[in-house]
Amino acid sequence: MLLRVFSFVTYLHVTLCFVQEMTFYTEPDYGGNAFRFRTKEPDLTAYWPIWVEVKSWCGNGYWTGFSRADYTDVRTLNGYSPDGVTSCINASLPSTRSLRFLGPLETTTPSVSIYGGSSYDPAGGTERIFTNLAANSFGFVPTYMTLTGRSN
Ligand SMILES: *[C@@H]1O[C@H](CO)[C@@H](O)[C@H](O)[C@H]1NC(C)=O
């Protein structure tokens, strides 16, 4: 039953310590002005004037963007580079009101993160990150799970 409920994203290939980050540039090929996120951003409204200028971006880790604030509604952005190698593309940014990486900032931190997502996106909504050995009574039925740090 639980296996049907959870989908798993694992960082079992991680060999380097790295910080999850996304950098956005105002010109193609990572030129022009840039701004970098290393934080979870439940409301990107303040960034919109520069957000629409973005023409390329680079990321580390597993990032998800959503069309509404607080990580709700449909996913607008996927930045997936779980092995510490920075992944870059030439692209403008879709309309996005919130943005976060999954789990803890440092991917070597042993952790289990669970999500109270929606039918739009199981990895959206509330995120609870656990670094201790056991947890229960989350207050919601998890729809998604992320493991980091080779936790046993
Ligand atoms: C990114 O865009 C620039 C300018 O259009 C182009 O010269 C370059 O080849 C592109 N890079 C990649 C990796 O597609």
The ligand as an ORCA input file, in Angstrom:
! r2SCAN-3c Opt
* xyz 0 1
  C      22.633     29.620    -26.618
  O      22.203     30.725    -27.380
  C      23.247     31.386    -28.065
  C      22.678     32.647    -28.709
  O      21.497     32.377    -29.421
  C      23.877     30.438    -29.080
  O      24.945     31.071    -29.759
  C      24.413     29.217    -28.327
  O      24.922     28.274    -29.239
  C      23.325     28.584    -27.490
  N      23.912     27.553    -26.661
  C      23.408     26.338    -26.561
  C      24.113     25.405    -25.621
  O      22.400     25.990    -27.160
*
